[in-house]
Amino acid sequence: MTGHDDDRRLEELVDGIVVLSSGDLSNRLQVSPARDGIDAVTTGINLLAEELQSMYEDLEVRVAERTALLEATKSELRRVINTDELTGLASRSLLREKVAEAVATAGANRQPALILLDLDSFRLINDSLGHAAGDAVLREAAQRLGAAAGAGHLIARLSGDEFAVLVVDQEPGAVLEIASRLGESLKDRIVAGGVAVTLTAGTGVRLGEPGLRSEELIRDADIAMHEAKKRGRDTLLVFSAAMHEAAKQRVHLVAELRTALATDELELEYQPIMNLRTGKIAGAEALIRWRHPTMGLLAPDIFLDAADEAGLTVEIGHWVLGKAISQTGRWKSDPGLPAGFSTHINLSPADLHHVDLAPYVESLLARHGVEPGDISIEITETAIMRSGPEVAATMQSLNDLGIRIEIDDFGTGYSSISYLRTLPAAMAKIDKSLLDGMTTDRQQETFVAAILQLIHSAGLGAVAEGIEDGAQAERLQQLNCEFGQGYFFSRPLPAVDMTALLAHSNGAAA
């Protein structure tokens, strides 16, 4: 070949290399018949291009596979994040996302609404039947709520035994119908752990309104639900502005209560308990008060619910135990305790859930020189019935120490005599509401007599609280009620006045 042809072939070679370098690996260079050095280079470049193209195609396949795997992983992660594993319902995070979307896209006339439900006494199911049975109940509840809500509404399990239903494009009346239907759907018996259980729920409803933010919709529904739970079992409440204001006040009250615990603003008063047969002092119930710097002396019903919501119940319970037991030790030294006297201390289920309660009480008794028999622990009948094995075990531990256990507010719950006989209790206190009309209503007197017979049949002693006049005290004595307390005998007294009453009682006895 001539030199001119070689120049042309070299130019073609360079052009081909440029095409390859641009990324077109499918391009191949022409080999001439000469089979000379230029053709050898051309052939080498073609072989290299083929190798690079094969490597590139393999890389594309691998990238596609990895991309598909990554997308599948992301999809599974979204599913896990957005789905409650136990029930298959939406998760809390998905609910928040969908509430925000519903609020953002709502029309002027159809605002989204949120319904929150918290199962009543579900912990008792878990504690008594086991977590497997509890999980089965939750799955069944989820299915029933889904069927009751109907299509088009997001249903979520928020945590534990709390569920939510997001209702979109419905009038307020229809929302309330759905909320009622949800509650009713739970009431048919569910068999779990071989036992048929019946569910109810506290239900809070927040109806949407223009301008309401998604976080406010969730917050207000939660406020309504918690208010419903406080009102009692199977209660449905619709959020109102008054609820929000009350919630804000509770937050403020809790902040002040924390300060009160640190600055010793809490104090105890003592209401005498009388032996109805002898007329002598048999004990005193310790009652917590809060001497608020601006609101004066506050009764426990004003602040204990807020304390419970804030998780301060156990701390306050320990404070009451310490104060009451130390005061009992001082009375024992001076002026002395009447025979059989005991200081009665109210504790909540939260206090009794702590396994270290009995050792703590034992240490207080030793520190203040108080005998176990000088102390009685009161816990409400309803709290006992709704609590699990931890509470029963703590009650037994206290009883083993020699501390008397007393069932408070007896007659307002649903105890049976067989259950009463299994409790490590020595006394039962008849709720003051049962005494209303006892001396004027024959039927009510008969009912109180039956309650007393039930208590005595279980081998327990009886205390009647809320005695307001001599006629009530006399009739209770005739009905064989051993002890009583109430304004007829004395209002709750500051420790100094209770000390003086004990001194006077000791003097009279002498």
Disulfide bonds with the S-S distance in Angstrom:
none
